């Protein structure tokens, strides 16, 4: 039991150090946000064109589509930490040796560092929603108390799923010298199948089946659907259960994978 | 040895270094294939909703996809270091570059060839071959495709250089500036006519990422001007390269070492 306060103290230090590190480059978060806005704006314009030129419109109404894309962007931005490329750099320069010497579970240690990104980016995500609320005259979130509770629970689970995915992809960085391939594999698969580009409802049947077989939709589409009340709070339990199952499975797979990988690690020096 | 010879030697030695890491070669190629496959899948989603985009059929849109992939790949092969300028400034490696007795911009750009470029170039040519076959390109169109790809590579890299100069003047934490350019470039995979006029003109004249594939596409498929289709891509490439050169020189004059 004495381990718990020590663990909490270490986690707090890791988290606050990471937050300070991120805030030291605060202006770059705004530039990063600008990049997301460019991407979002172009995606939105594409879908609005498609909606306006499709006979009978899309399966999702224009206002719902805009609200979904705004919320999906905000959620995707909140969870856009790049653990894989960061860790790949540390492995390449030998700094990973310092991390491995710390008397703390490696997976948990990086979880708290990633959490710092999430907290800062959540503030930015809230700003995105606020701007969208003003610009598009829509309600980006449609929440009552029960729906709000379910939405935030889903966001917390989405964070765990996203971390689990990133950590497993990061293990690949132990076998490579350059993080690009690993980073891109994760990023582009996620961009395709998470629902950030469009609700999976608009995907052809075969692609939708692939998307639902992968964990990425639990990171973006599930919280977005709950935030927009497309799925009422009373029917949210299976979705939350699916997120929890993915989070637990990925975390366990990450632990096992890390044990296997660490036995084969050669520190490359510094 | 002339300066060009030094660039070539540096490029070749860095390329050889990259190929030493075999797992990296495989994973990077896989990453670049997914990088091209992902937008194709998203286009497939769009194509199931509307048969054409502003009158452009699927093979015509794939022509745009192919040229963007090719330009991207060539940029990654020959000019990829532009992505690392921010990191070089942070780590003090930029100072070392300034000590080299050569022109810093071309030397900086050619000394970090990326392996994933090969995957993007392969995807670009594959998409162009598919589009050319489906659209029955005349024989004289085929040699123009790599020419437009090269123009696109210069345009894209030049814009990246201009944006990267912000990182020289304002040292920060990374590569975010390039992401903005890349995201804008991703839009040029689609016919620019689907976007509002302000966006279309921005992508043609301000950051001319659409000049090397959309304008030739207009000429080939939509009865656009031959002169514009043929001359706009190299003209945009020359203008943007000149602008990049001046921006780089101006940024160097305001550079302050981080002292790491």
Interface residues (C-beta under 8 A of the other chain):
Chain A: X25 X27 X28 X31 X32 X34 X35 X38 X39 X42 X45 X46 X49 X50 X53 X54 X58 X172 X175 X176 X177 X178 X180 X181 X182 X183 X184 X185 X188 X189 X191 X192 X197 X198 X202 X203 X204 X207
Chain B: X18 X21 X23 X24 X26 X27 X28 X29 X30 X31 X32 X34 X35 X37 X38 X41 X42 X44 X45 X46 X48 X49 X50 X53 X54 X114 X115 X116 X170 X172 X173 X174 X176 X177 X179 X180 X183 X184 X186 X187 X190 X194 X195 X196 X199
